[in-house]
């Protein structure tokens, strides 16, 4: 693509796809922030709660890789969630330098409340997409991520 004007670069019809992907991801994150606001949970906190709920016992570093957040950001979020009694740190059975994370009962409850809200948001977003193209979009995104 030969982009000569900024409006062409950012256009929906023929602008850079990478820019549109980033813009769509930002719009989704903002929608998540808005719907999670009532529970006083950020989208990054929800991502970490989700990871720990689905994969209890992971370390901070493993969570950082899965959440696509920096280790420093994950450490800050984990400290905040721990201070809110939503998760606990346990010693790794073989590596004394590593702590494994698990949700507390309050953390599980918080995750479930957030998850209901996010599932509703997912339905809202899917309703904006013709049903016959969802699998194609998913395959296309998978190819971008993996190649």
BELMOGI-V684746 format. One record per pair of residues at least 6 apart in sequence whose C-alpha atoms are under 6 Angstrom apart, sorted by sequence separation. I is the first residue (numbers start at 1). J is the second residue. D is the distance in Angstrom with one decimal. If there is no record, write none. Layout:
i:j:d
I:J:D
I:J:D
This chain:
i:j:d
3:9:5.7
9:15:4.4
64:70:5.8
92:98:5.6
8:15:5.4
9:16:5.8
64:71:5.3
92:99:5.4
91:99:4.8
92:100:5.9
33:42:5.7
90:99:5.4
33:43:5.5
64:74:5.9
89:99:5.8
90:100:5.0
32:43:5.9
89:100:5.6
89:101:4.8
88:101:5.8
88:102:5.5
87:102:5.5
87:103:4.1
86:103:5.8
87:104:4.9
86:104:5.3
86:106:5.4
87:107:5.9
86:107:3.8
59:99:5.7
59:100:4.8
58:100:5.1
57:100:4.5
58:101:5.8
57:101:4.9
57:102:5.8
56:102:5.1
